[in-house]
Amino acid sequence: MLSSKKVSRKKSGNKSSIKKLKINNNKKNINVSAINNTRIKNNVSIISVFKFKVVRIILLLFLVLVIGSMLTIFIYNKYNILKYQEIDMSVRVQNGSSSFNTSTEALNFARIYPGGEVVKRIEIYSFKKSFVRIKAEGSIANFISVSENNFIMSENEYKQIEINLVVPADALEGHYDGKLKIYFLRR
C-alpha cells in the first residue's frame, strides 16, 4: 500500500522550496528530495558524458578527414606522375664579360653580366600521351622562363623547349642555382 503525506511549498522571492516528503511503501521510507537531487546529478553527469562523446566523435571525424586527405594527395601524386626529370641549373652574375658553357649534363649558363640574356634549348621525350608541366626552383627561378609550358605531348613524341635566362639589370653579383623540374602527368 502506498501512503503519503502532504507536500507543502514555501515561496521566498522567486524560489520555492519543497519540504521533504516521505512515502511509505511496504514499510520502506524514501526521501523524495534526495531522489530528485540524485536525478539532477545523474542528468548532469549524463550530459557531461554525452558532451565528451560528441567531442571525441568530432575529433575522430576530423582526424579521419585529415588522414584521408593526405592519403588522397599522396596516391594522386604518386600515380598521376608518369615521369619526372630534374635538370640542375646555375649561373654566375658578374660585371664584365660573359662566358658560355656547352655542357649537356646540366643547364649551366656560365657567367653573365646584370641585364644580360641567354637562351638554351633542351629536348624532351614523352613515351606516353601526357600533360607536361615545367617548373623552375631555387635562387635562379626568378631569372628563368620557358618557351612552352603546360602542354600535351603525344606518345613517342620529341619536343624542343627553349629555356630563357634573363638577369635583371639590378641583380646582385653572385652565384645563382636551382633545378628545372619537368613533370609528365597522366592525361
MDTraj code that builds the backbone (N, CA, C; nanometers):
import mdtraj as md
import numpy as np

residues = "MET LEU SER SER LYS LYS VAL SER ARG LYS LYS SER GLY ASN LYS SER SER ILE LYS LYS LEU LYS ILE ASN ASN ASN LYS LYS ASN ILE ASN VAL SER ALA ILE ASN ASN THR ARG ILE LYS ASN ASN VAL SER ILE ILE SER VAL PHE LYS PHE LYS VAL VAL ARG ILE ILE LEU LEU LEU PHE LEU VAL LEU VAL ILE GLY SER MET LEU THR ILE PHE ILE TYR ASN LYS TYR ASN ILE LEU LYS TYR GLN GLU ILE ASP MET SER VAL ARG VAL GLN ASN GLY SER SER SER PHE ASN THR SER THR GLU ALA LEU ASN PHE ALA ARG ILE TYR PRO GLY GLY GLU VAL VAL LYS ARG ILE GLU ILE TYR SER PHE LYS LYS SER PHE VAL ARG ILE LYS ALA GLU GLY SER ILE ALA ASN PHE ILE SER VAL SER GLU ASN ASN PHE ILE MET SER GLU ASN GLU TYR LYS GLN ILE GLU ILE ASN LEU VAL VAL PRO ALA ASP ALA LEU GLU GLY HIS TYR ASP GLY LYS LEU LYS ILE TYR PHE LEU ARG ARG".split()
xyz = np.array([
    [0.0820, -0.1176, 0.0000],
    [0.0000, 0.0000, 0.0000],
    [0.0864, 0.1238, 0.0000],
    [0.0362, 0.2211, -0.0654],
    [0.1104, 0.3449, -0.0785],
    [0.0390, 0.4545, -0.0007],
    [0.1112, 0.5168, 0.0905],
    [0.0522, 0.6281, 0.1622],
    [0.1488, 0.7443, 0.1576],
    [0.0992, 0.8617, 0.1616],
    [0.1887, 0.9757, 0.1542],
    [0.1392, 1.0885, 0.2403],
    [0.2299, 1.1774, 0.2733],
    [0.1963, 1.2972, 0.3473],
    [0.1931, 1.4136, 0.2511],
    [0.1317, 1.5204, 0.2888],
    [0.1191, 1.6375, 0.2039],
    [0.2536, 1.7049, 0.1836],
    [0.2677, 1.7639, 0.0640],
    [0.3871, 1.8419, 0.0323],
    [0.3491, 1.9874, 0.0514],
    [0.4263, 2.0581, 0.1271],
    [0.3969, 2.2000, 0.1446],
    [0.5072, 2.2811, 0.0790],
    [0.4715, 2.3882, 0.0104],
    [0.5678, 2.4739, -0.0585],
    [0.5681, 2.6098, 0.0071],
    [0.6890, 2.6636, 0.0233],
    [0.7027, 2.7990, 0.0753],
    [0.7602, 2.8828, -0.0370],
    [0.7046, 2.9965, -0.0590],
    [0.7599, 3.0850, -0.1611],
    [0.8406, 3.1912, -0.0912],
    [0.9655, 3.2024, -0.1350],
    [1.0502, 3.3086, -0.0813],
    [1.1129, 3.3782, -0.1998],
    [1.0598, 3.4912, -0.2380],
    [1.1071, 3.5624, -0.3562],
    [1.0651, 3.4852, -0.4803],
    [1.1603, 3.4533, -0.5658],
    [1.1319, 3.3772, -0.6869],
    [1.1526, 3.2281, -0.6666],
    [1.2038, 3.1895, -0.5504],
    [1.2379, 3.0492, -0.5281],
    [1.1281, 2.9818, -0.4462],
    [1.1041, 2.8579, -0.4759],
    [1.0129, 2.7820, -0.3914],
    [1.0892, 2.6638, -0.3352],
    [1.0645, 2.6308, -0.2114],
    [1.1344, 2.5174, -0.1531],
    [1.0331, 2.4089, -0.1208],
    [1.0745, 2.2879, -0.1333],
    [0.9865, 2.1737, -0.1075],
    [1.0322, 2.1077, 0.0220],
    [0.9380, 2.0903, 0.1112],
    [0.9716, 2.0169, 0.2328],
    [0.9835, 1.8707, 0.1970],
    [1.0609, 1.8030, 0.2712],
    [1.0831, 1.6617, 0.2437],
    [0.9528, 1.5846, 0.2572],
    [0.9316, 1.4933, 0.1663],
    [0.8112, 1.4122, 0.1632],
    [0.8515, 1.2675, 0.1824],
    [0.7902, 1.2017, 0.2700],
    [0.8213, 1.0616, 0.2939],
    [0.7065, 0.9769, 0.2409],
    [0.7398, 0.8755, 0.1690],
    [0.6398, 0.7834, 0.1147],
    [0.6617, 0.6488, 0.1826],
    [0.5562, 0.5941, 0.2325],
    [0.5669, 0.4649, 0.2986],
    [0.5195, 0.3591, 0.2009],
    [0.6085, 0.2812, 0.1523],
    [0.5758, 0.1765, 0.0570],
    [0.6290, 0.0463, 0.1144],
    [0.5423, -0.0379, 0.1615],
    [0.5810, -0.1637, 0.2241],
    [0.6861, -0.1424, 0.3318],
    [0.6617, -0.0480, 0.4171],
    [0.7438, -0.0181, 0.5333],
    [0.8838, 0.0324, 0.4982],
    [0.9011, 0.0883, 0.3788],
    [1.0307, 0.1477, 0.3407],
    [1.0113, 0.2968, 0.3265],
    [1.0952, 0.3752, 0.3913],
    [1.0880, 0.5199, 0.3805],
    [1.1806, 0.5676, 0.2694],
    [1.1298, 0.6509, 0.1819],
    [1.2091, 0.7031, 0.0717],
    [1.2075, 0.8546, 0.0805],
    [1.3210, 0.9162, 0.0726],
    [1.3334, 1.0604, 0.0784],
    [1.3222, 1.1139, -0.0643],
    [1.2113, 1.1789, -0.0995],
    [1.1842, 1.2255, -0.2357],
    [1.2825, 1.3337, -0.2784],
    [1.3173, 1.4271, -0.1895],
    [1.4108, 1.5322, -0.2294],
    [1.5479, 1.4743, -0.2601],
    [1.5872, 1.3695, -0.1909],
    [1.7155, 1.3027, -0.2202],
    [1.7093, 1.2381, -0.3579],
    [1.5931, 1.1800, -0.3912],
    [1.5767, 1.1181, -0.5238],
    [1.5880, 1.2249, -0.6318],
    [1.5213, 1.3399, -0.6133],
    [1.5271, 1.4479, -0.7112],
    [1.6703, 1.4988, -0.7283],
    [1.7426, 1.5165, -0.6173],
    [1.8829, 1.5600, -0.6262],
    [1.9674, 1.4576, -0.7001],
    [1.9443, 1.3304, -0.6740],
    [2.0185, 1.2241, -0.7426],
    [1.9884, 1.2269, -0.8917],
    [1.8603, 1.2475, -0.9260],
    [1.8230, 1.2543, -1.0682],
    [1.8918, 1.3719, -1.1363],
    [1.8955, 1.4854, -1.0698],
    [1.9614, 1.6039, -1.1270],
    [2.1091, 1.5760, -1.1471],
    [2.1733, 1.5161, -1.0460],
    [2.3164, 1.4833, -1.0588],
    [2.3380, 1.3835, -1.1706],
    [2.2516, 1.2823, -1.1814],
    [2.2634, 1.1831, -1.2880],
    [2.2444, 1.2477, -1.4242],
    [2.1466, 1.3385, -1.4349],
    [2.1243, 1.4087, -1.5621],
    [2.2456, 1.4924, -1.5996],
    [2.3050, 1.5611, -1.5023],
    [2.4237, 1.6418, -1.5288],
    [2.5383, 1.5530, -1.5726],
    [2.5575, 1.4401, -1.5054],
    [2.6672, 1.3510, -1.5442],
    [2.6398, 1.2867, -1.6798],
    [2.5145, 1.2588, -1.7111],
    [2.4804, 1.2042, -1.8428],
    [2.5097, 1.3084, -1.9511],
    [2.4739, 1.4343, -1.9251],
    [2.5017, 1.5415, -2.0208],
    [2.6527, 1.5579, -2.0392],
    [2.7294, 1.5517, -1.9311],
    [2.8754, 1.5637, -1.9403],
    [2.9337, 1.4504, -2.0231],
    [2.8872, 1.3286, -1.9987],
    [2.9346, 1.2126, -2.0749],
    [2.8964, 1.2292, -2.2211],
    [2.7739, 1.2757, -2.2468],
    [2.7279, 1.2960, -2.3838],
    [2.8148, 1.3992, -2.4552],
    [2.8430, 1.5128, -2.3892],
    [2.9282, 1.6161, -2.4484],
    [3.0672, 1.5611, -2.4770],
    [3.1216, 1.4850, -2.3836],
    [3.2545, 1.4257, -2.4015],
    [3.2556, 1.3326, -2.5225],
    [3.1505, 1.2502, -2.5369],
    [3.1432, 1.1584, -2.6509],
    [3.1300, 1.2341, -2.7823],
    [3.0515, 1.3403, -2.7828],
    [3.0349, 1.4213, -2.9043],
    [3.1687, 1.4827, -2.9442],
    [3.2418, 1.5367, -2.8476],
    [3.3725, 1.5966, -2.8765],
    [3.4672, 1.4906, -2.9310],
    [3.4669, 1.3725, -2.8704],
    [3.5526, 1.2639, -2.9195],
    [3.5171, 1.2245, -3.0619],
    [3.3887, 1.2165, -3.0915],
    [3.3441, 1.1792, -3.2266],
    [3.3861, 1.2863, -3.3263],
    [3.3699, 1.4130, -3.2908],
    [3.4098, 1.5221, -3.3806],
    [3.5601, 1.5177, -3.4058],
    [3.6390, 1.4983, -3.3008],
    [3.7848, 1.4888, -3.3174],
    [3.8234, 1.3688, -3.4029],
    [3.7569, 1.2573, -3.3825],
    [3.7845, 1.1378, -3.4620],
    [3.7510, 1.1617, -3.6092],
    [3.6367, 1.2251, -3.6359],
    [3.5984, 1.2561, -3.7746],
    [3.6985, 1.3517, -3.8391],
    [3.7440, 1.4514, -3.7624],
    [3.8438, 1.5447, -3.8133],
    [3.9741, 1.4719, -3.8463],
    [4.0163, 1.3835, -3.7590],
    [4.1387, 1.3069, -3.7813],
    [4.1256, 1.2184, -3.9050],
    [4.0122, 1.1516, -3.9200],
    [3.9881, 1.0680, -4.0379],
    [3.9901, 1.1532, -4.1642],
    [3.9311, 1.2725, -4.1589],
    [3.9295, 1.3630, -4.2736],
    [4.0706, 1.4057, -4.3127],
    [4.1515, 1.4429, -4.2141],
    [4.2891, 1.4859, -4.2415],
    [4.3711, 1.3708, -4.3004],
    [4.3644, 1.2539, -4.2391],
    [4.4406, 1.1387, -4.2888],
    [4.3923, 1.0985, -4.4279],
    [4.2617, 1.1004, -4.4490],
    [4.2069, 1.0673, -4.5809],
    [4.2531, 1.1646, -4.6879],
    [4.2556, 1.2927, -4.6541],
    [4.3020, 1.3946, -4.7496],
    [4.4491, 1.3743, -4.7837],
    [4.5295, 1.3487, -4.6818],
    [4.6730, 1.3284, -4.7055],
    [4.6969, 1.2043, -4.7917],
    [4.6259, 1.0965, -4.7642],
    [4.6406, 0.9754, -4.8455],
    [4.5958, 0.9993, -4.9894],
    [4.4876, 1.0731, -5.0062],
    [4.4391, 1.1047, -5.1411],
    [4.5435, 1.1833, -5.2193],
    [4.6011, 1.2847, -5.1561],
    [4.7043, 1.3649, -5.2228],
    [4.8256, 1.2787, -5.2563],
    [4.8686, 1.1958, -5.1616],
    [4.9844, 1.1088, -5.1840],
    [4.9584, 1.0132, -5.3010],
    [4.8448, 0.9457, -5.2990],
    [4.8138, 0.8481, -5.4051],
    [4.7973, 0.9187, -5.5386],
    [4.7299, 1.0335, -5.5389],
    [4.7100, 1.1075, -5.6629],
    [4.8452, 1.1466, -5.7239],
    [4.9333, 1.2030, -5.6398],
    [5.0639, 1.2451, -5.6902],
    [5.1499, 1.1263, -5.7323],
    [5.1459, 1.0191, -5.6569],
    [5.2293, 0.9028, -5.6880],
    [5.1870, 0.8385, -5.8201],
    [5.0590, 0.8257, -5.8412],
    [5.0111, 0.7559, -5.9596],
    [4.9730, 0.8496, -6.0737],
    [4.9711, 0.9785, -6.0500],
    [4.9392, 1.0739, -6.1550],
    [5.0637, 1.1106, -6.2354],
    [5.1803, 1.1056, -6.1735],
    [5.3051, 1.1399, -6.2423],
    [5.3571, 1.0173, -6.3160],
    [5.3635, 1.0284, -6.4480],
    [5.4161, 0.9183, -6.5291],
    [5.5687, 0.9183, -6.5286],
    [5.6250, 1.0385, -6.5375],
    [5.7703, 1.0518, -6.5457],
    [5.8081, 1.1879, -6.4885],
    [5.9273, 1.1934, -6.4322],
    [5.9753, 1.3165, -6.3700],
    [6.1229, 1.3319, -6.4032],
    [6.1606, 1.4490, -6.4514],
    [6.3011, 1.4778, -6.4794],
    [6.3415, 1.6033, -6.4059],
    [6.4658, 1.6051, -6.3625],
    [6.5187, 1.7199, -6.2904],
    [6.6536, 1.7555, -6.3525],
    [6.6683, 1.8811, -6.3901],
    [6.7924, 1.9273, -6.4525],
    [6.8505, 2.0381, -6.3658],
    [6.9770, 2.0236, -6.3275],
    [7.0447, 2.1260, -6.2481],
    [7.0688, 2.2498, -6.3337],
    [7.0575, 2.3675, -6.2736],
    [7.0826, 2.4942, -6.3424],
    [7.1718, 2.5808, -6.2547],
    [7.2571, 2.6597, -6.3178],
    [7.3390, 2.7547, -6.2417],
    [7.3848, 2.8683, -6.3328],
    [7.4138, 2.9812, -6.2704],
    [7.4665, 3.0973, -6.3414],
    [7.5488, 3.1790, -6.2427],
    [7.6510, 3.2442, -6.2945],
    [7.7316, 3.3361, -6.2142],
    [7.7063, 3.4759, -6.2690],
    [7.6469, 3.5627, -6.1874],
    [7.6209, 3.7003, -6.2285],
    [7.7421, 3.7822, -6.1859],
    [7.8042, 3.8452, -6.2891],
    [7.9277, 3.9189, -6.2618],
    [7.9424, 4.0300, -6.3653],
    [7.9812, 4.1496, -6.3196],
    [8.0061, 4.2603, -6.4126],
    [8.1255, 4.2255, -6.5005],
    [8.1216, 4.2757, -6.6213],
    [8.2322, 4.2499, -6.7138],
    [8.1835, 4.1652, -6.8288],
    [8.2695, 4.0772, -6.8750],
    [8.2360, 3.9968, -6.9927],
    [8.1554, 3.8730, -6.9550],
    [8.0912, 3.8159, -7.0572],
    [8.0124, 3.6935, -7.0391],
    [8.0919, 3.5752, -7.0910],
    [8.0544, 3.4565, -7.0452],
    [8.1126, 3.3331, -7.0977],
    [7.9981, 3.2362, -7.1205],
    [8.0277, 3.1239, -7.1823],
    [7.9231, 3.0249, -7.2045],
    [7.9779, 2.8861, -7.1759],
    [7.8859, 2.7928, -7.1563],
    [7.9202, 2.6559, -7.1246],
    [7.8390, 2.5665, -7.2164],
    [7.9025, 2.4686, -7.2785],
    [7.8334, 2.3800, -7.3731],
    [7.7986, 2.2448, -7.3109],
    [7.8069, 2.2330, -7.1808],
    [7.7769, 2.1072, -7.1117],
    [7.6336, 2.0634, -7.1401],
    [7.6152, 1.9344, -7.1595],
    [7.4809, 1.8798, -7.1804],
    [7.4282, 1.8107, -7.0547],
    [7.5089, 1.8036, -6.9522],
    [7.4690, 1.7383, -6.8271],
    [7.3747, 1.8256, -6.7445],
    [7.3929, 1.9556, -6.7531],
    [7.3127, 2.0496, -6.6742],
    [7.2946, 2.1772, -6.7548],
    [7.2059, 2.2611, -6.7086],
    [7.1877, 2.3919, -6.7717],
    [7.2773, 2.4906, -6.6977],
    [7.4030, 2.4912, -6.7355],
    [7.4997, 2.5821, -6.6748],
    [7.5111, 2.7025, -6.7672],
    [7.4604, 2.8143, -6.7221],
    [7.4604, 2.9352, -6.8041],
    [7.5917, 3.0120, -6.7917],
    [7.6873, 2.9544, -6.7223],
    [7.8228, 3.0102, -6.7044],
    [7.8179, 3.1466, -6.6374],
    [7.8851, 3.2456, -6.6989],
    [7.8945, 3.3785, -6.6380],
    [7.8224, 3.4790, -6.7283],
    [7.7443, 3.5662, -6.6646],
    [7.6682, 3.6656, -6.7396],
    [7.6630, 3.7939, -6.6568],
    [7.6569, 3.9051, -6.7218],
    [7.6537, 4.0359, -6.6545],
    [7.5089, 4.0741, -6.6240],
    [7.4859, 4.1592, -6.5239],
    [7.3500, 4.2054, -6.4933],
    [7.2876, 4.2720, -6.6157],
    [7.1642, 4.2354, -6.6468],
    [7.0946, 4.2867, -6.7644],
    [7.1147, 4.1974, -6.8859],
    [7.1945, 4.0919, -6.8720],
    [7.2219, 4.0011, -6.9838],
    [7.1144, 3.8949, -7.0012],
    [7.1201, 3.8270, -7.1172],
    [7.0210, 3.7248, -7.1505],
    [7.0880, 3.6089, -7.2228],
    [7.0458, 3.4867, -7.1909],
    [7.0991, 3.3653, -7.2554],
    [6.9819, 3.2721, -7.2840],
    [6.9871, 3.2044, -7.4004],
    [6.8846, 3.1066, -7.4356],
    [6.9534, 2.9722, -7.4568],
    [6.9007, 2.8687, -7.3923],
    [6.9479, 2.7310, -7.4129],
    [6.8280, 2.6476, -7.4547],
    [6.8553, 2.5405, -7.5286],
    [6.7481, 2.4526, -7.5737],
    [6.7676, 2.3126, -7.5155],
    [6.6539, 2.2540, -7.4768],
    [6.6561, 2.1147, -7.4335],
    [6.5526, 2.0391, -7.5159],
    [6.5734, 1.9106, -7.5290],
    [6.4772, 1.8274, -7.5992],
    [6.4190, 1.7285, -7.4991],
    [6.2875, 1.7213, -7.4971],
    [6.2229, 1.6270, -7.4065],
    [6.1492, 1.5222, -7.4889],
    [6.1302, 1.4056, -7.4275],
    [6.0663, 1.2931, -7.4949],
    [5.9551, 1.2385, -7.4064],
    [5.8409, 1.2132, -7.4682],
    [5.7281, 1.1547, -7.3960],
    [5.7021, 1.0148, -7.4495],
    [5.7129, 0.9150, -7.3635],
    [5.6908, 0.7762, -7.4047],
    [5.5420, 0.7400, -7.4059],
    [5.4605, 0.8263, -7.3484],
    [5.3174, 0.8039, -7.3394],
    [5.2466, 0.9378, -7.3529],
    [5.1221, 0.9376, -7.3989],
    [5.0482, 1.0636, -7.4063],
    [5.0407, 1.1222, -7.2659],
    [5.0836, 1.2486, -7.2533],
    [5.0899, 1.3080, -7.1203],
    [5.0785, 1.4598, -7.1260],
    [5.0480, 1.5154, -7.0117],
    [5.0433, 1.6591, -6.9922],
    [5.1774, 1.6982, -6.9304],
    [5.2455, 1.7956, -6.9889],
    [5.3799, 1.8323, -6.9437],
    [5.3746, 1.9668, -6.8719],
    [5.4358, 1.9687, -6.7529],
    [5.4451, 2.0909, -6.6729],
    [5.5924, 2.1113, -6.6377],
    [5.6437, 2.2318, -6.6629],
    [5.7839, 2.2646, -6.6362],
    [5.7880, 2.3723, -6.5286],
    [5.8758, 2.3516, -6.4304],
    [5.8817, 2.4426, -6.3172],
    [6.0272, 2.4656, -6.2774],
    [6.0653, 2.5928, -6.2606],
    [6.2000, 2.6278, -6.2144],
    [6.1951, 2.6534, -6.0646],
    [6.2958, 2.6041, -5.9931],
    [6.3042, 2.6240, -5.8485],
    [6.4442, 2.6661, -5.8101],
    [6.4572, 2.7295, -5.6956],
    [6.5860, 2.7723, -5.6430],
    [6.6069, 2.9211, -5.6616],
    [6.7289, 2.9664, -5.6328],
    [6.7584, 3.1104, -5.6403],
    [6.7599, 3.1616, -5.7839],
    [6.7742, 3.0732, -5.8801],
    [6.7770, 3.1110, -6.0221],
    [6.6354, 3.1206, -6.0819],
    [6.5347, 3.0709, -6.0108],
    [6.3989, 3.0573, -6.0656],
    [6.3411, 3.1883, -6.1187],
    [6.3684, 3.3011, -6.0534],
    [6.3124, 3.4290, -6.0988],
    [6.3727, 3.4767, -6.2303],
    [6.4852, 3.4203, -6.2697],
    [6.5511, 3.4604, -6.3949],
    [6.5070, 3.3730, -6.5132],
    [6.4367, 3.2630, -6.4871],
    [6.4074, 3.1614, -6.5892],
    [6.2653, 3.1732, -6.6417],
    [6.2529, 3.1570, -6.7741],
    [6.1223, 3.1390, -6.8376],
    [6.1390, 3.0325, -6.9453],
    [6.0296, 2.9663, -6.9799],
    [6.0352, 2.8609, -7.0819],
    [5.9454, 2.8990, -7.1985],
    [5.9830, 2.8510, -7.3177],
    [5.9069, 2.8864, -7.4379],
    [5.7674, 2.8254, -7.4367],
    [5.7536, 2.7068, -7.3799],
    [5.6235, 2.6412, -7.3716],
    [5.6115, 2.5768, -7.2348],
    [5.4921, 2.5834, -7.1800],
    [5.4667, 2.5191, -7.0517],
    [5.3205, 2.4769, -7.0465],
    [5.2920, 2.3726, -6.9693],
    [5.1565, 2.3208, -6.9540],
    [5.0962, 2.2845, -7.0895],
    [5.1539, 2.1849, -7.1527],
    [5.1091, 2.1415, -7.2850],
    [5.0966, 1.9895, -7.2881],
    [5.0332, 1.9403, -7.3932],
    [5.0115, 1.7960, -7.4099],
    [5.1079, 1.7427, -7.5141],
    [5.1688, 1.6273, -7.4821],
    [5.2562, 1.5583, -7.5776],
    [5.1956, 1.4223, -7.6099],
    [5.2078, 1.3829, -7.7358],
    [5.1585, 1.2521, -7.7784],
    [5.2584, 1.1441, -7.7405],
    [5.2170, 1.0216, -7.7579],
    [5.3046, 0.9076, -7.7304],
    [5.4233, 0.9090, -7.8270],
    [5.5427, 0.8822, -7.7746],
    [5.6685, 0.8769, -7.8516],
    [5.6975, 1.0070, -7.9264],
    [5.6701, 1.1185, -7.8643],
    [5.6930, 1.2496, -7.9261],
    [5.8151, 1.3176, -7.8643],
    [5.8939, 1.3847, -7.9503],
    [6.0062, 1.4678, -7.9064],
    [5.9648, 1.6140, -7.9202],
    [6.0116, 1.6968, -7.8287],
    [5.9785, 1.8389, -7.8359],
    [6.0982, 1.9188, -7.7862],
    [6.1284, 2.0266, -7.8590],
    [6.2382, 2.1143, -7.8189],
    [6.1807, 2.2340, -7.7439],
    [6.2393, 2.2612, -7.6276],
    [6.1940, 2.3700, -7.5417],
    [6.3094, 2.4675, -7.5219],
    [6.2801, 2.5961, -7.5324],
    [6.3813, 2.6982, -7.5060],
    [6.3729, 2.7416, -7.3599],
    [6.4888, 2.7445, -7.2962],
    [6.4993, 2.7918, -7.1584],
    [6.5675, 2.9281, -7.1643],
    [6.4951, 3.0318, -7.1271],
    [6.5474, 3.1685, -7.1336],
    [6.5913, 3.2135, -6.9949],
    [6.7138, 3.2644, -6.9876],
    [6.7646, 3.3220, -6.8640],
    [6.7826, 3.4710, -6.8882],
    [6.7089, 3.5521, -6.8134],
    [6.7198, 3.6970, -6.8239],
    [6.7559, 3.7487, -6.6845],
    [6.8763, 3.8045, -6.6739],
    [6.9218, 3.8581, -6.5459],
    [6.8823, 4.0053, -6.5405],
    [6.8078, 4.0446, -6.4380],
    [6.7684, 4.1859, -6.4264],
    [6.8910, 4.2764, -6.4105],
    [6.8798, 4.3975, -6.4579],
    [6.9918, 4.4920, -6.4512],
    [7.0309, 4.5244, -6.3076],
    [6.9365, 4.5130, -6.2162],
    [6.9671, 4.5449, -6.0757],
    [7.0018, 4.4202, -5.9926],
    [7.0265, 4.3065, -6.0598],
    [7.0601, 4.1823, -5.9878],
    [7.1954, 4.1957, -5.9188],
    [7.2039, 4.1386, -5.8008],
    [7.3300, 4.1397, -5.7270],
    [7.4261, 4.0380, -5.7864],
    [7.5538, 4.0704, -5.7818],
    [7.6536, 3.9760, -5.8298],
    [7.6566, 3.8550, -5.7373],
    [7.6836, 3.7399, -5.7952],
    [7.6926, 3.6179, -5.7154],
    [7.6518, 3.4959, -5.7945],
    [7.6508, 3.3825, -5.7251],
    [7.6167, 3.2541, -5.7860],
    [7.4701, 3.2228, -5.7575],
    [7.3969, 3.1880, -5.8616],
    [7.2560, 3.1506, -5.8503],
    [7.2404, 3.0101, -5.9057],
    [7.1652, 2.9275, -5.8358],
    [7.1442, 2.7920, -5.8862],
    [7.0032, 2.7445, -5.8542],
    [6.9708, 2.6277, -5.9038],
    [6.8376, 2.5706, -5.8819],
    [6.8176, 2.4507, -5.9707],
    [6.6928, 2.4141, -5.9885],
    [6.6590, 2.2970, -6.0694],
    [6.5436, 2.3306, -6.1632],
    [6.5474, 2.2701, -6.2802],
    [6.4360, 2.2756, -6.3736],
    [6.3671, 2.1407, -6.3619],
    [6.2426, 2.1421, -6.3178],
    [6.1685, 2.0180, -6.2973],
    [6.0661, 2.0014, -6.4086],
    [6.0683, 1.8833, -6.4708],
    [5.9770, 1.8539, -6.5807],
    [5.8889, 1.7359, -6.5382],
    [5.7600, 1.7621, -6.5324],
    [5.6630, 1.6591, -6.4908],
    [5.5847, 1.6115, -6.6133],
    [5.5775, 1.4821, -6.6319],
    [5.4931, 1.4214, -6.7335],
    [5.3762, 1.3583, -6.6574],
    [5.2597, 1.4211, -6.6692],
    [5.1431, 1.3785, -6.5899],
    [5.0456, 1.2993, -6.6725],
    [4.9794, 1.2057, -6.6049],
    [4.8774, 1.1236, -6.6700],
    [4.7669, 1.2153, -6.7223],
    [4.7239, 1.1910, -6.8423],
    [4.6203, 1.2739, -6.9056],
    [4.4868, 1.2089, -6.8886],
])
top = md.Topology()
chain = top.add_chain()
for i, resn in enumerate(residues, 1):
    res = top.add_residue(resn, chain, resSeq=i)
    for name in ("N", "CA", "C"):
        top.add_atom(name, md.element.get_by_symbol(name[0]), res)
traj = md.Trajectory(xyz[None], top)
